[in-house]
Amino acid sequence: MLSRLARAFVLVAGLYATLVGALYVFQRALQYPAPQGIATSAEAGAVGFADVVLETADGERLTAYFRPPEPGRALVVYFHGNAGSIRQRAPRAAALAEGGRGVLITSYRGYSGSTGSPTEEGLIADGRAALAFARAHAPAERIVLYGESLGTGVAVALAAETEVGAVVLDAPFTSAADVARMRYPFVPIGLLMHDQFDSAARIGAADAPLLVLHGTADPVTPFAQGRALYEAARAPKRFVAFEGEGHVRLLENGGLAEVRALLDAVEDGRAAEYLMEEAGG
């Protein structure tokens, strides 16, 4: 009997070790399912955008779509999600650019025509390159960072280290590790995960006006995580809940009006006041 139990224990332990080992080895492939298809801005239907290449401090070359802002208008720097691409987000870029606003949407390293391989440090470096490019076309106070899903981790990291006009977080998380723990509760994520994107630890250092959008039925980054991240952030800030909405269409299902109102306020130099008014503060 003991021998059978011992053999069963060894078998289960071996299977567990194999599973955890596979997750450890292939974790970045799981975290960054990077699309490889390449399309020009014209092929993606991004009217008025140009194809540009950004160079990072560590020598990578990133493909991007860019539409410069008209005088006095805001410039949105957009960071897409982990399974997304700039081609897929071209309709969003076009919507955000209406009215003469500028938009820069960049393909992370290892994604859709960009060189390199994705890591947390690398994606933040990509964000710095995008921000440097944006600063050549607009003053800091009119640059707005827009992060979607994984891109919220990049946007928060940048906002914690530099001045921008405002930040929009679309379906954010407290950390990528917290999201992973939901999926793999049996794995010691904190010990094994390389790229944890700890936005909850970083956001307190960001002082830009903040707009958070989150769906109450989000199955990927839980609504509670978005709310917790918002609570950890400094004012001025505003949280907008979308009842019954999931993870990927907040902008299309009501969020665009919220973002445009914030962009109006950024252009008028009153983003902080706007968010405080909207939040009842």
SVG drawing of the C-alpha trace seen along z (x, -y; Angstrom):
<svg xmlns="http://www.w3.org/2000/svg" viewBox="-24 -76 46 78">
<polyline fill="none" stroke="black" stroke-width="0.4" points="0.0,0.0 2.8,-2.4 4.6,-1.5 1.6,-2.3 1.1,-5.6 4.8,-6.4 4.7,-5.6 1.5,-7.7 3.2,-10.6 6.3,-10.4 4.1,-10.3 2.0,-13.4 5.2,-15.2 6.8,-14.4 3.8,-15.6 3.7,-18.8 7.4,-19.5 7.0,-18.9 4.1,-21.3 5.7,-24.0 9.0,-23.5 7.2,-23.9 5.4,-27.0 8.7,-28.5 10.5,-27.7 7.7,-28.9 6.4,-31.7 7.3,-34.5 5.7,-32.6 2.5,-32.4 2.7,-36.0 3.5,-37.5 1.7,-35.7 3.0,-38.2 1.4,-38.4 3.9,-38.5 1.7,-39.8 3.0,-43.1 0.8,-45.8 1.4,-49.4 -0.8,-52.0 -2.6,-52.3 -3.2,-48.6 -4.6,-48.8 -6.9,-51.6 -5.3,-54.2 -6.1,-57.2 -3.7,-60.1 -1.1,-58.0 2.4,-57.5 4.7,-54.5 7.6,-55.3 10.4,-53.3 11.5,-54.1 14.9,-53.1 15.3,-52.1 18.2,-52.9 19.2,-49.2 19.3,-49.1 15.9,-47.6 13.8,-48.9 10.1,-49.3 7.4,-49.7 4.8,-52.3 1.9,-54.3 2.0,-58.0 -0.3,-60.9 1.0,-64.3 -1.2,-66.6 -2.5,-69.8 -1.4,-72.9 -2.8,-73.0 -4.1,-69.4 -3.1,-66.5 -0.9,-63.6 -2.0,-60.1 0.7,-57.5 -1.0,-54.2 0.3,-50.9 -1.7,-47.8 -2.4,-44.5 -0.3,-41.4 -2.1,-39.6 -2.7,-42.7 -1.1,-44.4 -1.0,-47.9 -2.9,-46.7 -5.8,-45.4 -5.8,-48.7 -5.7,-50.9 -9.5,-51.7 -9.0,-52.8 -6.0,-55.0 -8.2,-56.6 -11.0,-57.3 -8.6,-58.9 -7.1,-61.0 -10.4,-62.6 -10.5,-66.4 -6.8,-66.9 -5.4,-65.0 -2.1,-63.1 -1.7,-59.4 1.4,-57.2 0.8,-53.5 3.9,-51.3 4.5,-47.6 6.5,-46.2 9.8,-44.4 9.1,-41.0 5.7,-42.0 4.6,-42.6 7.7,-43.8 9.7,-45.0 13.0,-43.5 14.0,-41.8 12.1,-39.7 9.6,-40.9 10.4,-41.3 9.1,-43.7 12.3,-45.7 12.3,-45.7 8.6,-46.8 9.3,-49.7 12.3,-50.6 10.0,-50.6 7.7,-52.9 10.5,-55.3 11.4,-55.3 7.8,-56.1 7.7,-58.9 10.9,-60.4 9.5,-60.4 6.3,-62.0 8.1,-64.8 9.6,-65.9 6.1,-66.6 4.2,-67.9 5.0,-69.4 4.8,-67.0 1.7,-68.7 -0.3,-67.7 1.0,-64.1 -1.5,-61.5 -0.4,-57.9 -3.1,-55.3 -2.5,-51.8 -4.7,-48.8 -4.5,-45.6 -0.7,-44.7 -0.1,-48.2 -1.3,-49.6 1.8,-48.2 3.9,-50.1 1.9,-53.3 2.1,-53.2 5.9,-52.5 6.4,-55.6 4.1,-57.8 6.0,-56.9 9.2,-58.3 8.3,-61.2 5.9,-64.1 2.9,-63.7 -0.4,-65.5 -2.6,-62.6 -2.8,-58.8 -5.7,-56.6 -5.7,-53.0 -8.1,-50.6 -8.7,-47.3 -5.7,-47.6 -4.3,-45.1 -2.5,-45.5 0.3,-43.3 0.7,-40.7 1.7,-38.4 -1.7,-38.8 -3.4,-38.0 -1.2,-34.9 -2.1,-33.7 -5.7,-33.6 -4.9,-31.2 -2.2,-29.1 -3.1,-29.2 -1.0,-26.1 2.2,-27.7 4.6,-29.9 4.2,-32.8 6.1,-35.3 9.2,-33.2 9.1,-32.0 7.6,-34.9 10.1,-37.0 8.0,-39.9 5.5,-40.9 4.6,-44.5 3.9,-45.6 1.7,-48.6 0.3,-48.7 3.9,-49.4 4.6,-52.0 1.5,-54.0 2.0,-56.0 4.9,-57.7 2.8,-58.9 1.3,-62.4 -0.4,-62.8 -4.2,-63.1 -5.6,-59.6 -8.6,-58.1 -9.3,-54.4 -11.8,-52.4 -12.9,-48.9 -15.7,-46.5 -17.5,-44.8 -17.5,-41.5 -13.9,-41.5 -12.7,-37.8 -9.0,-38.7 -8.0,-41.5 -10.6,-41.4 -12.6,-44.6 -11.5,-44.4 -7.8,-44.7 -8.6,-47.8 -10.4,-49.4 -7.5,-48.5 -5.0,-50.1 -7.2,-53.2 -7.3,-53.4 -3.5,-53.2 -3.1,-56.2 -2.8,-59.8 -5.5,-62.4 -6.7,-63.8 -8.2,-60.7 -11.5,-59.2 -12.7,-55.6 -15.4,-54.7 -17.1,-51.3 -18.8,-49.7 -21.6,-47.5 -21.5,-44.1 -18.6,-44.8 -15.7,-42.5 -12.1,-43.1 -11.5,-44.4 -14.2,-46.9 -14.5,-49.5 -13.4,-52.3 -15.9,-51.3 -18.8,-50.8 -18.8,-54.1 -15.2,-54.8 -14.4,-57.0 -16.6,-59.8 -14.8,-59.7 -11.4,-59.8 -12.3,-62.6 -13.6,-64.7 -10.3,-64.2 -8.4,-65.1 -10.4,-68.3 -9.4,-69.1 -5.8,-68.4 -5.8,-70.7 -7.4,-73.4 -4.9,-73.0 -7.5,-71.8 -7.2,-68.0 -6.8,-68.0 -9.8,-70.2 -11.9,-68.2 -11.2,-64.9 -11.9,-66.3 -15.2,-67.8 -16.2,-64.5 -15.3,-62.5 -17.3,-64.8 -14.2,-66.3"/>
</svg>
